[in-house]
Amino acid sequence: MTRVLHLRCLLPLLLIGVHIALVTCETQTNSTAAGPADDAYIAGDPLTRANSPFTAFWLESTGDRARRSSYNRTNANWPHDIPYIMDSSFTGDRVTFRMVLDYISSKLCVTFHDVTTTWDKSNPTWLTQHGFKTNSIVKVIDNGGCNTGNGQGDGHSVHTVSPCSGFGINLHEMLHVLGVTHTQEGRIRDSYLTVNEEDIKSDLIFSYNKNTDPTLVNDYFDANSEMMYGDLLWNRDGLETFTPIRDDIFHLATHGTEEKVVFHELNQIYRCNELFCNNDPTDCGPGYHARVKGRCRCVCPDELDPTTNCRSFISGPTANLSWPNVPFALYGDSQCPKGFDAAPGWLPISGTWMARFDPAPRKYPTDGDHTVFQPFCVKTPDKNGASDWSSWPVGGQYCVIKPAGEHCGGVFEESFLEFTTRDQSHPNGSVGDIAVNGTMVTINYCCRGRDSDGVYLELPNSEPFRLHPIYDHCPMVRGMKSNFISIDYWTYFAQKIGNVKPLAFIYTYALLTYQCYYQPPIYGCSQNITLTSANPSATVTTPGFGTAREPNRRCFYQLNVPKKSFIRLTFNHYDLHKHDHFLVKRYHKWLDPVLLDNAKWPHQIVSESDYMALEYWASWETSQNKGANFTIDIIPAEKMCYDVYTKGADYFGEKSVTETYEDCIPWEKATSCDDFPFDGYNGISLLTSGNQCRNPNGALSQPWCYVFVRGTVCHKRYCDVCNLADPIDAIDKCPALAAKGSPDFCKTDPERFGCFKTCHFSVQTHAQVKCDPPILPHDVHVAGGLKQEYTEGEIVNITCTSSGSLVKELRCSKTGWSGEVFGCNGCPANWTSYGDRCFYYSMIRLTRQESARTCGTHDPTGTLFEVRSLADQQMIRRFKSGNSFEYQHGHWVSGQLESEYGEWLFDTGLPMTYFNWSNIAITTQIAYNCIKIIAEYENHNSQGGWKSLPCDGDQVAPFMCQVDNSVVNACHDQARNCSDVMAAFPNFCQDSRSVASATKYCRKSCGKCA
C-alpha cells in the first residue's frame, strides 16, 4: 500500500454525530498487468470500503452488460429454487462458497441446489424436467477474477459466476446473481455521495453510473454494504472515486454489514411473505414479515424483539439458540455455560514471574507467586447425533480449542500454540486437545479465518464465555458486549504454527496472548419516547446518572415523532467511561449506528428526517463516571424555514456556510462540476445566487452547496439553513487561535469558519418572501386560478392559451416573480424546445422506415432528429441520462448513405458534416445506409457511438423526431436575468450542459433566434 496525503483529506472536521480530528487517504498501487479481454479490472488492486478493514482482490467483469439490470425485472429474479454446478476449473474455497449460499438462504426465501453430478447439459430442458421452474443454471467457475452477471437472464442460459475467495466477495457476487446492483449505482446515491468521474479509470466509469430505472427497488442507502465499492477502487490517480456528502454515514460502528437493506429489498422482490408464509397479515410494526432460517416470523431493526413482532425492545437473551453440535473447548471460568460439561477442567501454567492480566470481569485464580490456574470448558456433541461442523453459525474470525482425538471440520483449520512453563503442568479434568510433555505445553486449536467480521455470531448469549481472536479485535456476538483482554505469560520459549493462528505475540522472555470475553448485559432501562407538537421535548438520563453510572447496562431509546419532523439530540452532560458505548442511528432503521467518540463527543446531533434511534451500553467496569444526560426535541415541519416536502427546493435564504462550517463556493465558480444542476430554470437561478445554499429541484436531502472544485471533480456538503444546531467550534483551541492570531482573525483567517462560536458569527435567520399574484404573459392562463399571495420559491404553472396543453412556470423570488416572460415557445405538447427545433424521444420500438414515417406525421417539417454537431450529440446523451433512458437500447436518427456518390445526407437531403462513428461502424457499403446511435454500454466512446444498419432492415429500436419551432422567430428572452447569467458563466450559451436552458430561457441574448 502507498499512503498518500491530500489537502482535502487533512481538514479538521466536526461532523454531525462523530468527530474526526484528522482524515487521511490511502491509495493502492495500481496494477498494470493485462488480463482477459472481457475483464476490466486486474486481480491485485484492493477493494476497500471506507472505514472498513475489508480488503479483497477483485476482477469484476465489464463485459457483462446485465450488471445494469434492476432487482425487480423478470430477467433479474430467479425462481425460489436455484440450481448450480461446480465447474472443474473452480479450485477455490468451496466450503466458504457453500457457507455463503446457506447464509443467503437463511435470510431469503431461496434455496440453492447442487446438481453438479446429475445435470445433463446436452438436454436443454433437463432442469424443468427435474422440477425446476427455470432452464437457467448457475455455473461456478474460476476465470482468474471475481465476476458475474446480474440476475438470471432469459431463463434459458448458463449463468457463470467466478467468486474468488473470502466470505465478503462470495456474498457480493452471489447477490449480483440474485439481481442486486452496486450501492454506488443506486437511484438515491446522490443524496449521500458525489462520484468523481475524473478520478476513475476511463473504461470503468460505467460501474459508477446511477441507475435511474424507476422499477429499481432502492429504498435505503447502506454505505457499509458488501455491494458498496471502496472510495479508492478503480481510481486512476490515487484520489478518491467518490466523496461523502456527510462523513458519518461512512464511519459506522461495525466493520461490515449483515446486508439488512439488501435483504429487506430482496424479500419484497421475491415476495417471500406472500409465497412462503401464506401472505401472513401479522403487523410487524417497523419491521416486516418474511421467512428466516426456514421459519416465518417478523424481521426487526436491531433493537426490537422479533418474538413480540417488533413491538418491544430486546430485554434478554435470544431464544432458541444452542451451541454447535461438535466437540470443542473454550477458555472458561469457574462455571461453564449450559451445554458444556458442568465443571471446568483446569491447567496450572507457571512462569518465570506471575502472568500479567488486563482488567477483566472475571480473573483467573493464581497462587500469588508464579502460577495461573487456567479453566477450560469442554463441549461434547449430542449423544443422538454425529459431529456437525457446519452447525457453527456464520460470522467472525476466531479460534476454539481443538477436541481431543478429533480433527477440525468445516471451515476450521488446525493450528497450535506451544510454550514452556517453569514447572510441569498437570491437567485436572477435561481440557480439550492440550498436550503436556515435561515443561512443554501444546494447545491445539481449530481456527476460523475466512468469515466476515461484519456478521454477528448467533451463539447462546445468556452466560459469559471466551473466544480466542485471530486479529486485534473481537468478533461480534449478538446480544453480548466483548472485552478484548491480554494475558502475558513469562516463558523462555514459545511458537505458533498453522495457516490461521490465534492472535499471540512471542518475545524473548514472554508470550502475549489475547482473549475475547463476552458478557450479557443487564436490560430494563429502555424507553419508548413519543414527542408531539404539544409535547416537543424530553430529557433522559442513563442509569445511575448523578452519582455513578451503573455498569453493564444496555438501554435502547426509540423515538416516535410526527412525520417530516426533524429530531435534535442535545447532550447536557456526557461523562462516559472509555469503554462505554453511545450509539446513534440518524438516517434509517436498517443502517448500523455511529459510535460516538467519548473523548470528543458532539454537543448536538440532528436527524436526516423523522427517524432517530439511540443505544447506551455501559462496560463492566465500576467507575465514577456519571453517564449521560440528554434532551431530545423535535422541529415540526411547519416550523422549518423551508418546505420539507420539497426538501428545501423553495429555500432562497442567505446561508452560505455548511453544517460542517465550511465556506460555500459561489455557484458561478462551480460550473465545471460534472453534476452542476444546469437543467431548467434552476441552472439560471443558481448562477445568480452567489454562494448561498440551495437544493435545486429538491434533488438532494436538503439545501447544500459546493465546498471544493477541481475541474469536473466537486464536493458537496449540506447546510443547516434553519439553524437546527447550535453554533460550535469545529477546531480545537479556537480561543487560543483567535488570541494568538491577528486582530482580524475572525474576519480574514481561513480557519475562522472552524471557530464559528468563538468568533461570534451571527446565525442567519431566514424569513420567506411573499409575492403578490403575478402579472401573466398575454398568451397564457393559470390552471386553477391565482391565489392572493405566494411564498418565496413557490411556482405558478401556466398553460398556453393557444394549445391548452403546454405547461410553463413562474417562480416567486425575493426580487419578485422570475422565470418566463412569455408563455409559449412553439413546440407541440410533450416535446422539448431545442434552438430552432423541437424534439421528441420515443421509447416505442419501430423499424427505421416506420420511425421516419411516424416522425413525418407530426408536422410537415417532421423528420428523424438531425445530429448536426458535437453539441447535438452531447445534448442527446445528457437528455437520455436525465430522463431515465440511460440503460435503454440505441435509437434511430436522421442520416442516409447516398448510393450514387457515397455521401451521407440527412433525410431532408442536406449534407452531413458531423459524424461520431464507432469502431464497429461500416460507413462505405451501401447495404449499411442508415444511422443508429448505439447504447453507451455497447461502446465506450465518451460521447456515444454510431453504427450503420440497413434502412430497410427489420431491426427495431426507439427513435428521436424533430419539427421546426413555430415561434422561433419571435425573438425574446423568457428569463429576465440572462445578462447576469452570461456574465457569471460566459459559456452559458454554448456549453452542452446548459445550451438547452440557454435556448429556452435566453434565446435573444444567446443569439438563438436565427
N, C-alpha and C positions, 0 to 999 in steps of 0.2 A: 504493500500500500504506500502511496505517496501522499503525504499530508500537504495540503495547500491552504493557506490562509487568505481570505478575501476580505476586502474592506467592509463589504456589506454584511459579512458574517461576524464581524467584530463589534457590531453595535450593541451597547448595553441596552437591553430591552426589559421593560417591566410589563409582562404580559398579563392579560386579564385572567387570573387564575393560576399562573405559575411564573416565577421569576427566574430568568436565565441571565447570569452575570456575564457570561462570555459564550458566544456560539461560534464553533469552529466548523469548517467544512473539510471533508475528506474526499479525495478522488482516487479512483483506481488507476493503475497503469493499464492503458488500453492495449488490447491485443491487435496485432496487425496481420495475424495469420489468416490464410484464406480457408474457406470451408465449402461445403456443397453449394451448388448454385441456388438451391431453394432455401438456404439458411442465411438469415440476415445478421445473426449475432454469433460470435465465435466463443466457444466454451473457454473460460478463463477470466472473463470480465465478471465481477461480482454484482449481484443484485442485492441491494440493501435498502430496507425500508427505513425512513427517517426515525432516529432514536431507537433503533432496534438492533440487537446483536445478530439477527438473522442474516446469514450470508449464504448465497447459493451461486453455483456456477451454471450459467444458462446458455442455451442456444435456442431462441424462440424463432419459429418459422414465420417469415413474412410472406411466403408463397401461398399460404392457405388463406384465401380471402374470406372464408366463412367466419374468421375471427370477429368480423364486424356484425355478426348476427346478434339478435336480442334474445332475451330469455324466452319470451312467450310466442315465438313463431313455431309452427308445426315442424319446421326443419331444424329447430334447436332442441326441442324436447323429445326425450326418449320415452318409450313405454316404461312401466314401472319395473319390469324385469329386463335387465340389460345383459346380453351375452358378451363374453370376452374370451380371447385366446392369448396365450403367451407364446410369442414367436421365439424360435430357437436363437435368434440374434440377441434377444434380451437376456443378458447375463448379469443384470443388476440385482438389486436387493428386492427379491420377490416377497420376502416376509413383510418389509415395510410397505410395499405397494398394496398388498392384500390388507394390511392394517388400515391403510387409508380408505380402501373400499368399505371395510367394516365400519369405520368412523362415519363416513358419509351415510351409510345405511342406517346408522343409529340416530341420525338427525333428520333423515328424509325418507319418504316412502318409496325408495328404490332398492332393488336387490341386484347385486352383480353375480352372474353365473359363469363359472369357468367351464367352457366347453372345448378346451384345448384338445383333448384326446378323442372327442366324438364328432366335432364339426366336419362336415363334408363340403369343402369349398367348391367342389365341382357341381354341387347341387344348389342352384340359385334360390330354391325355396326350402332348403333344409331347416332353417330357423322357424319359419311359420309351421312347417310340418311337425316340429317338435314343441309347439305350444307358445313360441314367442310371437309377439304382436309387431314384429319388425323383421325385415330382412337385412338390416344393418347390424354390424358387429364391431366391437372394439378390438383392435389388434395391438397388443403391447410389443413394441419393437425397441431396438437401440440403433439410432441413426447418428450417433455422435453428439447429440444435443438434446435439449428439453423442449418439446414442441408438440402441438396437437391442433386440430381444427376446433371449431366452435359448434356444438350441437351434433345431432345425429345425421344431418344432411338429408338426402332424399328418401331415406328409409330402405335403400337397396344398395348399400355400399359398405366397403371395409374402411372403418374409421381408425386410422393409426394414431397411436399416442406413444411418444418417447419420453418416459417420465424421469430419466436420470436417477438421482438418489436423494434420500432425505425426505422426511415426512412433509415438510412445507412445500417443496417443489412438486412432489407427487400430488399433494392436495390441490395445488394451483392448477396443474394440468388436467386433473380429473374434474375439477369444477368447470374448466373450459369445455370438457366433453359434455357436461350437463347443460351447457348453454350460457355460462356466466361470462360476462365481459370484464375487462380490466377496470378497476376502480377509477383510474385517471381518465378513462374514456366515458364515464357515466354522464348522464344528462345534467346532473346537478353539481358537477365538479367545479364549475366556475365560481360558485359561492364559497369555495374553500381553498382553491389554489389557482395559480397562474402558470400556464405552461410556457416555457421559454424555448420556443422553436429554434431560435438561432443557436442554442447550445446543444441541440440534439443532432445526432448523425443524420444527414440529409435523407438517406434512404430508409430511415426508421421513424420519421416524423409521424407517419400514418398511425403508429401504435399509440400516439397521444391525441389523436383526433377525437373530438367529442362526438358521442353517438346521440344524435338528435331524434332518432326514431321514436315517435310518440308511443309506440307499443312496448318500449323498454320499461321494465319494472325497475325503478331506481328511486325508492322512497327515502333512503337514508345514505349518508356518507360514512364510510369506515376507513380512516386513514391507516389503521393497524392491520387491515386485511392482507392475507396472502395474495390477493388479487391486485394489490397496490404496488406499483413499481417504486423502487427507491429513488431518491432525488438525484442520484448520480448515474443511474443506469442509462446506458446508451448516450452518454454525453460525448461530445466531440472535442471539448476544450478544457475539461477539468472543472467546469462550472455546473451548477445545479440545472437539471432539466425542468424542474418546476419549483415554485416558491409558494409557501403557505400564505394565505391572507391573515389568518390567525395562527400563531405558532403552537398554542397549547393542544390543538386537536391532533398534532403530530407528536406530542410528548405525553403519552398516556401511561398509566401505572403499570401495565403489563408489557411483557416483551413481545407478545404476539396476540393472536385473537382466536376465539372459538368460532369465528365466522357467524356471529349471531345475526348480522344484517343479511348475509348471503342466504342463510338457511331460512330466515323469515320470508325472504322474497321467493325462494325456490318452493317453499311449502305452499305459497299461493299459486304459483305457476303450475306445479304438479298436482294441485287440487287434492292434497293428502287427506284433509279432514272429510272432504266430500266423498272420496272414493274408498277410503280405508277405515273411516270412523263413522260411517252412515250419516254423514253430514251432522255430526253431533252439535246440538244447539247450545251446549254449555257456554255460559258467559265467562270468559277468562279475563275480564277487565282489561287491563293494559297489555295483556298477553294475547296468545292465540291458541287454538286447538289444533293438534297435529298428532301424528304417530311418532313416538320417540322410543327407540330401543324396542320396537315391536309392540308398544302399548300406547293406546290413545289417551292423551292427557293434555293439560294446559302447559304451554311453554311460557315462562315468565321472565321479565327482567331480573337481573341477578339478585336483587334484594327481596324479591317476593317469593312466596311459598307455593309451588305447584299443587301441593296436596290440598290447599284451600282455594284452588282456582285463581291464584294470584290476588286474593282478597286480603291477605295479611302478610306481614313481614316474616322472613325466616326467623325462627325463635329457638332452634335447637338443631341437633344432628340430623343429617339427611337420612331419610328412611330407606330401608330395603337395600343397603349396601353391605357387601361382605368381602372378606379378604380373598384374594385369588386362590384357587384350588390347586396349589403347588406347594412343595416343601421349600422353606427358606427360613432364614433367621434375620432378626433386626437387632441393632444395639438397643438394649432395653433399659428398664428402670426397676425399682423394687417390685413393681407389679407389671404384668403383661396385659396387653389389650385382649378383649374377648376374641376367641378364635385361635389363640395361641396356647401353648402349654401353660397351665395355671401358674406355675412358679418359674422364674427365670433361672437359666444356668449362669454360672459365674466363672470368670477367668481373672486371676490376680496378675497384674502387669507391674513389674518393678523396674525402676530406672535408676540411673546414677544419682539423680535427685528426684524430688517429688514432681510429678507432672503439673504443668500449669494449665488452668482452665479459664476459658471465657465465662463470664457470668451466664448462668442458665437457670431456667425454672426449677430443675432438679439436678443436683450434683451427684457424682459418683462417690461412694464411700471410700475412704483411704485409711491407712494405718497411721497417718500423721507423719510418716517418715519417708519411705521410698515407694510404697505400693498403692496402686489404684485397683479397686475391685470392680471389674467391668461386667455388668449384667448383659445377658443375651436372651431374647425371646424367640422361641422356635415354633414355627408353624408346620404342621403336618397335613397332608391332603386328607380330604374326607374319606372315610373308610369305604364308602359306597362308590367312589369314583376314582379314575386314574388321574395322574397329574395333568393339568391342562395349562400350559404356559401362556396360551392365548387368552386366558381369563384375566390376565393383567390388563387394567384399563389403559387406554391411550393417554399419552402425555408424560412429560418430564424426562429428565436425564439424571440418572441416579444409580446407585448400587445397593444390593442387599447381600447378605452373607449366603454363600452357596450351601445347599443342603449336603449333608454328609452322604457319600455313596451314590450321588446322582449328578448328572450333567445339567448345565443351564440349558434352557429351551427357549423357543420363540425368538424374539429379537435380543435376548440377553446374551452377552458374551462373557467368557470366563477370564478372570484376571486374579492376581494375588498381591498382597502386601506382606512383606517379610521383614522382621526386625529382631534384634537381640534384646534380652532383658537382663537385669542384674542377677536375678535368681531364677531358677527354673519354675515355670508356671505349672500349676496343677488344676485343670478344669474341674469344676464341680457342677454336675448336671449336664444337660444337653446345650451345646453352644454352636451347633452347626459345623460346617467343614473348617475347623481350625485345628491345625497340627502343631504339636509341641515336641520339639526334638532338643532336649537339653535346655539351653537358654534361647534357642531359636523358636520364634513363634511365626507361623504362616497362616494368615487369614485369607481364605479363598472367597472370591466374590462372583456374583452374577451382576453384570453392569449393562445398563440400557442407555445407549448414547445416540440413538438415531431418531428419537421422538422430538416433538415440538414442545418447547417450553411455554408456548402460548396457550396450551390446552390444560385445563385444570384436571388433576388426577382425581378420579372418583373412587376414593378409598374410605373406609369407615372413619367417621370424624367425631366420634363421641368420646374418645380417650386419647391421651398423648401417645406419640410414637416417634421414632427417629429413622431417618434415611441417611445414606452416605452420598453427598453430592459428587458430581463429576467436574463441574465447573464452579466458579466463585459465586454462585447464587443458588438458592433453594428452588426446586420445582414447586409449582403451585399445587396445593391440595385444597379442594373445595371445602369451605367451612372451617379451615384451620389457619392459624397465624404461624408463620415459620420464623424460627430463630436460627441464624447462621452462627454456629459456635465452633471454636477451635480448641483442640486438646494437644498440648505439646509434651511429647514423651522424650525423655533423655536416654539416648541409646548410642552405642558406638558403631552400629551397622544397621542399615535399612535399605530395602529396594522394593520397587513395584514393577510388575511385569504384566503385559496384556495390551491389546489394541485399544480397549476402552477401560480406563483405570479409575479408581476412586481418587478424589482430589486429596493430595498429600504432597508435602514438600520435604525433601530429605537434605539435611545439613550434616556437617561433620560430626556433631555430637547430639543431634536432635532429630526427631521425626514429628513434623507438624501435620496433624490430621484434622478433618472437619466433619461435623455432623449437622444435619438439619433437624431441629427439634420442633415438632408440630404439636400445637396445643389448641384445644377447642375454646372458644370464647364464652363469656357469660353474657347472655342476652337479657331482654327485659327492659330495655331503655328506649326502644324505637318509638317514633311519633309520626302520626299522620296529621299533617297541618293543613288546614283549609283557610285560605285567605280570600276575601271579597272586597269590593269597593267600600263596603261599610266597615269591614274589619281588615284593613290592608296590611297589618304587620303583626309579627310575633317574635318574642325574644326567647331564646333557648339556651340552656346550659348543659354541658356534658356531665355525666355522673361524677359527683364529688366536688364539683366546682365550688370555689370559695374557701375550701380547706386544702385538700389534696385529692387529685383525680383518682378514681378507683381503677386499679389495674385490670387488664384483660377484659374490659367491657367493649361490646360491639353494639353500636346503635345505628339504625337507619332513620332517615328523615325524608318522608315523602311529602311533596308539596302539591296541593290541589288549588289551582288558581283559575280565574276566568280565561276563556280563550283569547288569544292575541295579547295577553298581558306580558309584561317583562318582569322578571324576578331579580331582585337585588339582595345579595348576601353581604352583610357588613359584620366584620369581626370587631366586637367591642373589647374583647380581651382574648389573647391567644397565647397560651403558655403550655406547650406540649412537650413531653419527653421526646428525645431524639428518635426513639423507635416507635412512637405513636403515629398513627396514620389518620389523616383527614383527607377524604376523597370527595371529589365534586364531579358530577355529570351535568353539563350545562347545554349540551347540544341535543341529544335524544336518548331514549331509554335503552337502545341496543348497543350504545357505544361504551367502551371501557372508560372508567373515570380518570381524571387527572389527580395525581398525588401531590398535595401541597408541600412546599419546602418549609419545614418547621423553623428554619433559621431566617427565612426571608418570605414569610407568609404575606399574601396580599391583603390589603385593607378591605377591599371590596371585590366582588365578582358579580357580573351581570349576565343573565342568561341570553342565549341567542333568540329565544322566543318564549313560549309559555311553559317550558319544561326545565326543571332542575331537581336533582336528587343528591342527597348528601349521605356520607357514611363516616362514622367515627369509630376507630378501633384502637384502643389503648394496648400498649405492650404489657408484658407480665411484670415488669419491674415496678416496685413500690418507690415512689419519688414524691417530692414536694411540689412538683408541677401542678398547677391548678386546673388545667384543662382549657376549655373554650367557652366563651360567652358570645353569642352572635344573634343578630337580628335579621329576619327575613321580611322583606316588604315587597309589594307589587306596585308596578306603574301600569294602570289600566290603559287600554287602547285609547280611550277618549282623552287621556291626559298627556299623550305623546305629542311631540311638536310636528309630527308628520302622520300621514295615513298609513297605519301598519298593514292594511290590506293590500296596498300597492308597494309596501316595503320602502317607503320614502321616495317614490318616484316624484312626489309632489313637493319635496323639500327644496327650497331655494334660499336657504339662510346663508349666513356669512361664515360658518365654522370652517376653518382651514387647517386644523391640526387633528391628527388621527387619535384613536383611543390609546395608542402606544406613544403619544406625544411626539410624533414625527411630523415635520412640516410638510404640507401638501405641495406638490409640484404644480405649477399652472398648467391647465389643460392644453393650452396652446404649445407648451413645451413637450407634450406627450403625444403629438400627432404621429410620431414614428412608431408608436406601440402597435404590435400586431393586433391587439384586441381593443384598440381605441373605438368607442361606440359611435361610429360615424352615421349609422343608419337613421334615416328620417330627420325630423326637426331637432332631435336631441343633439346630434352632432353639431349643428349650428349653434344651439343654445350653449353647449359646453365651451365652445371656442371663445365665447364672450363672458364666461363665468369666472374668470380669474383662476384662483386655486381653491375655490370653495368645494366642499364635499357635495357629491351628487350621487344619485342612483338612477341613471338613465333607463327608462322603460321598466324600472323595478326589477332589473335582471338579476341583481345580487341580493344578499340578505338585508342590507340596509345601506344608507349613504356611505360612500367611500371616496378615495382619491388615489392617485399615483404618488409614490414616495421615492421611486428610483426609476431612472430611464437610462438605458444603454442601447441605443439603436432601436431595434424592434423588441428587445427584452425589457420588460417593465414590471415593477412590483406594485401591488395594491395593498392598502390597509383600510379597515373600516374606521368610521368616525363616530364618536359618541355625540351626535349633533344635539340631542335632547338633554345632555349633561346628566345622564343617569348615574355616573360615578363621580365621586368627589375628586377634586384635583389633588394629585400626588407628585412626589419627586420620583422620576424614573432612574436617576443616577444617585449612587451612594455619595454621601457627604456633600450634598448641594450647598448647605450654608457655608461650608469651608471654601468651596469653589467660588462662590459669589463674593466672599470676603477677601479671598486672595487675588481674585481677578481684577480686571479694570473696573472703573466705576460704571462703565456701560455694559457690564457682563450680561445683564438681563435684557439688553437691547440688541447687542450685536454678536455676542459669543455663540458659536454653533451649538454649544451644549446647553443653551438657555432653555430649549424645549424639553430637555430632560429634567429641568428644575422648575416645573410648572407651579408647584406650591410655593417654593422658596421665592421665586420671582414675582409672586402675587399676580400672576396673569389673570385677568378677569375672565370669568367663564361666560362666553357669549350666549345670550338667550335669543330665541327666535320666535317672533310673533308673525303669524301668517298674514300676508297682504290680502286685502279684499278688492275685488273688481266689480264695477257696475256691469250690467249686461252689455255685450259688445255691439258695436255698430257693424251690421253684417254687410258683406260684399253684395253687390247688386244682383248677382246671378245665383244666389244660394238661399236656402231656408234651413231652419234648425228642426230636426226631428224631435218632437215632444215639446217644442216651445222653449222660450228663455226663462231663466229664473231671475229673481230680483237682485241676487248677489252671488258671487263666486269667490272661492278661496284660491290663494296662490297655488299654481300648478294644476288647477282644475281645467279640464278640456271640454270644449264645446264641439260636438260633432255636427258638421254641416253637410248638406247634400245639394248637388247641382239641381237647380230648378228645371233645366232643360231636359235632363235624362231621368232625374229622380232616383238615381242609383249610386252615383259616385260620391263616396264619403270623404270629407276633409276634416281638418281640425283647427281650432283656435285655442290658445293657451293663456290663462291668467298669469301674469308675472308682476314683479314689483314695479315695473315701469308701465304697467297696463297690459293690454292684450297684444300678444305677439304670435306669430305664426303666419298663416296665409292671408294675404290681402285679397287675392282673387280666388274664387272657389273652384273653378273648373279648369282642367288642363287638356281637354280634348281627347282623352283616352276612353275606350269602352269600359264598362263596369268590370272590375276584377282584373283589368290589365294594368301594367306598370309603365309609367312615363319614363322615357329614356331619350333625352335630347329631342331630335325631331321625329322620333319613333315611339310607338307603344309596343310592348311585347307581352307575350303570354306563354308560360311554360306549362305544357300539358303532360300529365302523367299517363294519359291513355296511350297504349302501345299500338302503333299503326305501322304499316309498311311505309317506305319512303314516298311512294306515289300517293298513297292515301293521306299521308301527313301534308304534302304540298297542296292537295285538293282541299283539305279541311281548312288550312290557313287562308286559302283564297275565298272561302265562303263568308269570312268575317267582314270583309270590306274590299272594295275594288283595288285598294293598294295592298291587300293582304298577301303575304308570301312567307316562306320559311325565313327565320332570322338570319340576317347577313352579318357575319363576323368580319368587320371592316378593319379592325386594328387590335393591337395588344390590349388597349383599354377595354374594348368589347369582350375580348377573351377573359380578362381578369374579372370584369363585371359579372359574366355568366358564372364563373367559379364561386364568387362571393355570394351571388344571389342564391345559388343552389345550396351552399353551405348554410346560409342564414334561414333557409326555408325548409329545412329537414329533408332535402333531396340528396344529401351528401353521399349516401351509400346506394343510390339508385343507379340503374344502368345508364349508359350513354344515351345521347339523343341526336335526332336529325337536325341539321341546319342547312341553310341555302348553299349551293355550290354544285356545279356540274362540269365534267370534263368534256369540252367541245371536240367533236370527232374529227373535223377537217384539219384544224391547225394544232390540236392538242393543248389548247389553252383552258384554264379554269375560269369559269364565268359564274356570277350569281344567277339565280333563276330568272331574274329580270333582264339578263343579257349583259349587264355591266361587268367589266373585267375585275377579277380579284387581285389585290396587291398584297394582302397579308395572309400568311399560312402558318400553321402550327402542327405540321405533320409529325406523327410519332415514328419511331424507328421500325414499326411494322407496316407502315402505310405503303400501298402501291399507287404511285401517283402518275404513271405514264401509260398504263394499259387501259384501253377504252372500256374493257369489261368492268373495271372498277371506277365508276364515273360519278358517284355521289359521296357526300361527306357526312360522317357521324363523329361527334365528339364523344370519345370513349370515357368510361368511368375512370376516375383517377387511380383507383386501386389496381387497374389493369396496366397503367403506365405511370411511371413515377416522375414524369415531366412536371415540374412545379407549377406550370401554368395550364395543365391539361393537354392531352394529345388528341390528334385527329387520325382517323383511318378512313380509307376509301372502300366503298361497298357498291355492288351493282344497284343502279337506280330502280331496276325492275325486279329486284330480288324479293323474297318473301320474308326476310328478317323484319321483325317488328321492334319498335323502340319508342320511348317518349319523343316529343318534338317541341320546337320553340318557334312561335309565329311572331310576325311583326306587321303593324299597319302604320300609316303616317299619322302623326299627331295633328288633329284637326284644328287646333288653335296655336300651332307652333309660331305663327307669325304675329300672334297677339303678344307682343314682347313686353314683359313686365317681370319684376321680382315678386315672388309670393312671400318672402320674408323681408322685414323692414331693416335688418341689420347686416345685410350682405357685405357692405363695405367694411364693417368691423370684423366680420368673419374672415374676409380675404386679407385684411391687414394682419390678423393673428396667424393665419395659415395661408401663405401666398400660393401654395399649390392646390388649394381647395378645389378649384375648377377643373384641374386635370388629373388629380390623384385617383387611381382606380377605385379606392375605397370610398371616396367622397363624391365622385362625379355624379352619381345618381341623385344625391341630395342637392348638389350644385345645379343640376339640370332642372330639378323640380322646384327648388325654392329661390334660386338666384339666377334665373335664365338670362335676364338682361345684363346683370353685372358680369356674368361669366361669358357673355358673347355666345350664348347657345340659341339665339333666336333665328339665325340664318338657316 
